[in-house]
Amino acid sequence: MLAAIWPGAAQFAQRRWLAGAIYSVAFLGSLVTFLVYGAKVLYSYYEVVFSNVEIGPRHLSDAHGHLLKLMACFAASILVYLVSGIDAWVCHSRRRRTQNPGTM
């Protein structure tokens, strides 16, 4: 359940400190990078909208490059989020299996 709140939280609850720190830092880094490129995309958009200058290839290439990086950072955030949840579930299943070997 904790993995749904923040990647790495379930690992911390399982006392797997290194895994929790890695997932938390990776998610935070990809999330901050996503927000930075989101701001750059918005800046490029509003620069084109509110400027009296004609739209040139430079404006389009900047916006396109920032948009691709934005999508890559979003994909990385989702990937870290999903992998963290799967890792927490697998570790929980293994621990439950070793504590109750007769079940399953």
Helices and strands as residue ranges (DSSP letters): H 2-5, H 9-13, H 17-50, H 57-99
